[in-house]
Amino acid sequence: MNYVEKLGDIAAIEPVTTDLKGWVVVEGMPSMKTWVQHKSNDGGMVSGYWEATPGTYHATYTEYEFVHIIEGKLTITPDGGASVFLGSGDAFVVEPGFKGLWKIEETIRKHFCSKV
């Protein structure tokens, strides 16, 4: 079993281009791509890169996610909650049970690690 694994270049990975489960377009015509770089040995975690073009999604989370934004700008607004503006260099987590808007203001690229 490998306990440490250097991840490969995403240029060698075919991205998934369908919208994530629980994500619904509510404004504009955004599109997304997901590059899965790694799945944990037990299959419980996945990590990689995600990119989306400007527009707004209503997202529903059933699992935890850690995010580091590489480039772009977005505003996340939980249903009934206060908006959070995020941009290049910011890191954040989304807890299971989140429901709300992801307004992508500039094409966003993020590195993520999530439970599956």
Buried (B, 14 or more C-beta within 10 A) or exposed (E): EEEEEEEEEBEEBEBBEEBBEBBEBBEEEBBBBBBBBEEEEEEEBBBBBBBBBBBBBBBBBEBBBBBEBBEBBBBBBBEEEEEEEBBEEBEEEBEEEBEBBBBBBEBBBBBBBBEE
